[in-house]
């Protein structure tokens, strides 16, 4: 089992930027794909971005492509989500997730998630 702790959320004006971090412990971090999901009030949790175990493949939801960047630092057991040009519709609780599959490339479906973080709130004011 993996423990995931997110940080970096907060309140930001539309057009601004935030960087989320997710620190992992409890398992060999570098061998698993990592991802970010989000859940807005009254909506289902949705995929945002993921990065493969090898750090060579990234994947983004269409709604954030070109604005968000996912990266990982395996030496620090941390995955990041750099968010720019934020919009009010980006307001949500953001969850870090690790794949349940060893040396996975993709993490787009919630059914592929092995462990979740507790979430961090991002609020974008218009």
Phi, psi and omega per residue, in radians:
X1 nan 2.589 -3.110
X2 -2.035 2.439 3.010
X3 -1.771 2.263 -3.106
X4 -2.153 2.264 -3.129
X5 -2.220 1.998 3.129
X6 -1.551 2.693 3.038
X7 -2.698 2.909 3.055
X8 1.814 -0.090 3.111
X9 -1.234 2.989 3.115
X10 2.851 -2.887 -3.137
X11 -1.796 2.285 -3.121
X12 -2.510 2.634 3.098
X13 -1.378 2.692 3.083
X14 -0.979 2.406 -3.071
X15 1.603 -0.192 -3.115
X16 -1.474 -3.025 -3.074
X17 -2.312 2.683 3.010
X18 -2.555 2.671 3.008
X19 -2.151 2.101 3.065
X20 -1.612 2.533 3.068
X21 -2.167 2.639 3.088
X22 -2.432 1.962 3.139
X23 -1.669 2.274 -3.086
X24 -1.951 2.580 3.054
X25 -2.610 2.741 3.026
X26 1.815 -0.155 3.138
X27 -2.782 2.832 3.128
X28 -1.120 1.709 -3.029
X29 -1.011 -0.718 -2.975
X30 -1.207 -0.205 -3.087
X31 -1.637 0.129 -3.046
X32 -2.354 2.487 2.992
X33 -1.137 2.607 3.116
X34 -2.168 2.669 -3.124
X35 -2.608 2.907 3.031
X36 -2.136 2.372 3.040
X37 -2.193 2.881 3.080
X38 -2.522 2.728 3.122
X39 -2.432 2.035 3.083
X40 -1.567 2.751 -3.136
X41 -0.971 2.261 3.108
X42 1.336 0.090 -3.122
X43 -2.124 2.845 3.100
X44 -1.352 2.742 3.071
X45 -1.179 2.400 -3.089
X46 -2.300 2.694 3.107
X47 -1.203 2.452 3.076
X48 -2.027 -0.991 -3.080
X49 -2.813 2.724 3.044
X50 -2.567 2.810 3.123
X51 -2.416 2.388 -3.066
X52 -1.234 2.890 -3.138
X53 -1.062 -0.567 -3.087
X54 -1.511 -0.015 3.120
X55 1.215 0.213 -3.061
X56 -1.771 -0.232 -3.072
X57 -2.258 2.222 3.047
X58 -2.102 2.742 -3.068
X59 -2.524 2.429 -3.089
X60 -2.365 2.595 2.947
X61 -1.185 2.581 -3.122
X62 -1.010 -0.582 -3.054
X63 -1.190 -0.326 -3.102
X64 -2.066 -0.092 -3.082
X65 -1.036 2.302 -3.118
X66 1.541 -0.207 3.134
X67 -2.006 -0.586 -3.109
X68 -1.899 2.582 3.085
X69 -2.343 2.202 3.084
X70 -1.763 2.477 3.100
X71 -2.618 2.927 3.130
X72 -2.500 2.625 3.054
X73 -2.168 1.736 -3.054
X74 -1.185 -0.454 3.102
X75 -1.189 -0.469 -3.141
X76 -1.832 0.046 -3.101
X77 0.910 0.772 -3.039
X78 -2.341 2.457 3.015
X79 -2.061 2.525 -3.066
X80 -2.125 2.711 2.973
X81 -2.329 1.861 3.070
X82 -1.538 2.128 -3.085
X83 -2.028 2.169 3.118
X84 -2.188 2.922 -3.141
X85 0.826 0.839 -3.060
X86 -1.134 2.528 -3.137
X87 -2.100 2.814 3.133
X88 -1.044 -0.556 -3.140
X89 -1.267 -0.105 3.028
X90 -1.451 -0.117 3.121
X91 -1.077 2.163 -3.080
X92 -3.108 2.976 2.893
X93 -1.546 2.225 -3.108
X94 -1.779 2.272 -3.093
X95 -2.033 2.337 2.990
X96 -1.510 2.573 -3.125
X97 -2.566 2.636 3.047
X98 -2.050 2.547 3.131
X99 -1.202 2.613 3.066
X100 -1.461 -0.176 -3.036
X101 -1.810 2.307 3.135
X102 -1.137 2.309 3.116
X103 0.898 0.862 -3.137
X104 -1.470 2.626 3.110
X105 -1.682 -0.749 -3.032
X106 -1.944 2.581 3.003
X107 -2.558 1.446 -3.069
X108 -1.996 -0.445 -3.092
X109 -1.808 2.490 3.091
X110 -1.110 -0.405 -3.131
X111 -1.278 -0.217 3.117
X112 -1.651 -0.055 -3.073
X113 -1.389 2.342 3.079
X114 -1.625 -0.755 -3.112
X115 -2.485 2.602 3.119
X116 -2.031 2.611 2.916
X117 -1.433 3.121 -3.079
X118 -1.459 -0.248 3.102
X119 1.695 2.630 3.065
X120 -2.390 2.380 -3.056
X121 -1.430 2.311 2.997
X122 -2.103 2.141 3.134
X123 -2.142 2.158 -3.136
X124 -1.952 2.067 -3.121
X125 -1.638 2.448 -3.112
X126 -1.689 nan nan
